[in-house]
Amino acid sequence: MSRFLTTIALSSLTVLTSTAAVAKEFGKLMPPAQDFELLVDTQPADGGKDEGVVLNKTFNMTVKVNPISEAMKKAKFTDFTFDAKMLAHKHGMVTKPKITETAPLTFRIEGVKLHMAGDWELYMGLKAGELPVKWTIPTQVK
């Protein structure tokens, strides 16, 4: 599994943009405050050798959202979403990933494919009560 950890602070209607990272080696993305801890693992969809995110190769992701602040620990979370876009070409993925909640605040995303080299953004979000919480994670696919 390729793993990256990001600790994210969000208020209502805030979109966080983290430091860019190469897709194969996400590393740590550390925003300034800490309302959430976001743990993301990637796995090859074909069950082969795990090389992280590889150009034009389908992979799966497991996302665990850990609320850290007391306010977020008390919130009810719903409606997890995932998408990815290549901004320079103004398009998304050629696949439509399937999202399954496998445990409370743990989500499996199957069928992710970043089919062109370049800068991409991964978008994840959910609702904390009625407040939308969104993450934007830039990455580069080579």
N, C-alpha and C positions, 0 to 999 in steps of 0.2 A: 504494500500500500504506500502510496505517496501521500504525505500528510502535511497540511499547513494549518497553522493556528493563527487566528486573528482575534484580538480583543477589541470590541467595538462599543462606542458610546453613541447613542442615538436618542434624540428627542422626537416628538411627533413631526412627521413630514420631513425628516432629515434624510438625505442621501449621503452616505459616506463614500468617498473615493480614496482608496488606499494607495500606497506606493506600488508602482508597476513591478511585476515579477516575471521572470521567464517561466513559461508554463510547466516545463519539466521539473523545476525546482522552486515551488512556491515559496518556501521558507516562511519566516514570520512576517506578518503584516500588522504593524502596531499603530493604531490610531491613538489620539491623545487621552481619552478617558475610558472608563471601563464599566459600562452597564451590561454588556454581553461578552461572552467568550464564544467564538464560533470555531468549531473544529471540523475540518473537511478532509476526508480521505478520498483518493481516487483509486479505482480498480479497473483493469482492462476488461472490456465486455466479453472478450473471447476466452478469458481465463488464462491467457498466456503470461509472459513476463511483464511485470509492472514497470513501466517506464514513465509513469505520470501522464501528462497530457501530451499526446503526440499528434502531429499534423495528420489530418484526414483519417484518424483511427478512433473508432467508437470506444468510449469508456463510460463507466458508472461512477457515481459519487455517493458518499454517505456524509450527511451534514448533521452535526449535533449543535444545537443552540442552547447555551447555558446562560440563563439570566444571572447576573451577579448583584446588581443593585437591589435593595429591599423592595423598591417600587415595582421593578420588573419581575421579581420572584412571586409577587402577589397577582400579577396580571394573568388573564386567560388568553391563550394564544390560539389563533386559527389561521386558515387560508395561506399556507406556505406556498410560495411561488419560486420558479426558477426560469431563467432565460439567459441567452448570450447573444451579443451583437458584435459585428465587426464594423466599427464606426466609419472607417475610411471608405468602405464600400456601401454603407447604409443598408446592411442586410443582417439577418440572423443565421441560425443553423439550418442545415438541410434535413435535420431530424427533429422530431417532436418528442423530447424526453418524457418518460413516465415518472411521476412522483408518488411515492408511497410512504406514509408515516409508519415506521417500524416499531417505534416506542415513543413515549411522550417527548416531543421536541427533537426527535431523531428522524431524519428523512433519507430515503434512498431515491436517488435520481438515476434512472437507467436510460441509456441511449444518447449520451451527449457526444457530439461530433463537431469539432472545429475544423472545417474542411479547407481553409485557406490560411497561408502564412501571413502573419501580421499581428497588429494590435487588436485584441478582443476585450470586451468587458463581460464579466459574469454578473448577473443580477439575481439576488435572492431577497425574499421579503416574506413578511407575515404580519398579522395584526396582533397587537398587544392591547386587548380590550377593543376599543374602537380606533386606536391609533395605528396607522401604518408604520411599519419598521422596515427599512430597506437597506441592503448592502450592495455596493458596487465594487467589484474586485477586478481591476485591470490586469490583464496578462498578455504575454506575447507568445505567439506560436511560431516556431521556426521550422 
